[in-house]
Amino acid sequence: MNLHEKLYSCLDAIKETYFSVDSKKNILPDRFFIQKYYQKRLGKKPNLKHPVLFSEKLNWLKLYYHDPLLTLCADKYRMRRYVKRVLGEGYTPHILGVWSSPDEIDFAALPEKFVLKTNHDGCPIICTDKSEFDIDATRNLLSEKLKDSYYTRSREWAYKNIKRLIFAEEYLSVPGEELIDYRFFVSTVSQNTV
């Protein structure tokens, strides 16, 4: 095997490592990982020195903007205290329980309708009828969610130090109407910084 073949063999092994979601394999520096991940997903190298595109600016933020408030707000459970401190009571749904493991959840104690979430993930599990709710499948899904990491997968710094939890919230509804979920993107960095 010549030098070029050895180099390409080594690069293939690195590719397998840096696109893995196994946190034990993610040993590459964040900058290298982000550049390669961006290039694989978008087909070109990002400009991280002087970002112009929105996607480049987001990746610049992942590398260089490490305000602890980002981690607090990315944690869907702990940010509630921040909302309470800034806005007061009544701006977040009522918490029904908090657990470290899916096996700790007492489903019998939960109401007929509820919402389960992990504090580091954006996909809730909604129960509108406990008699048809698959508890075993839910426990398995929550176990998988607890293993997942936006930091490991795409180096989103804000998620790196979130202690994983599961929590249940009250199910929000308006009688006779479908509840509308509004989501907003809010930038916390001035344009001059990026």
C-alpha positions, 0 to 999 in steps of 0.5 A: 500500500503506497502513501496515498492509499494509506492516507485515503484509508486513514481519511475513510476511518476518520469520516466514519468516526466524525459522522458517528453519533457515538460520543466516545468516537467524537474525538475530533476538534469542533472546528474540524468536525463542523467544517467536514460536517458542513461540507458533507451536508452542503457540498462546500466548505464553510467560511468560518473566518468571515461568515456570509451565509446564514448557515456559516454564521450559525456554525460560527456561533457553534464554535465561538459564541458560548454564552451560558444563557444558551445552555440554560435556554436550550434546556427545556426544563431548566429554562422554566426557572429563567422564564419565571424569574424574567416574566413571572408565573404562568408562562409555561405549562404545569409540570407533572413529574421529572425523571432521570430514567424512563423506568422511573415514570409512574404512568398510572399517576399521570392524567388522561392527557399529558405531554412527555419531553426530554429536556435536550430534544425538541420532539414531544411525545403526546398522549391524548388517550391513556387507554391507547398509549403504548407505555413500552414503546414510549419507554424505549423511545425515551431511552433512545432520546436520552442517548442522543445529543445535538452536540455529538451529532452536529456540535451544537455547543449549547447542548453539550453540558445539559444534564438529561432529564425526562419531564411531563407537562400538562396537555394544553388544549382549547375546547373546540379548537386546535392549539396553534404552536408558534415558534420563533428564531431569535438571534442574541448576537449583534451583526457586528459580532459575526 
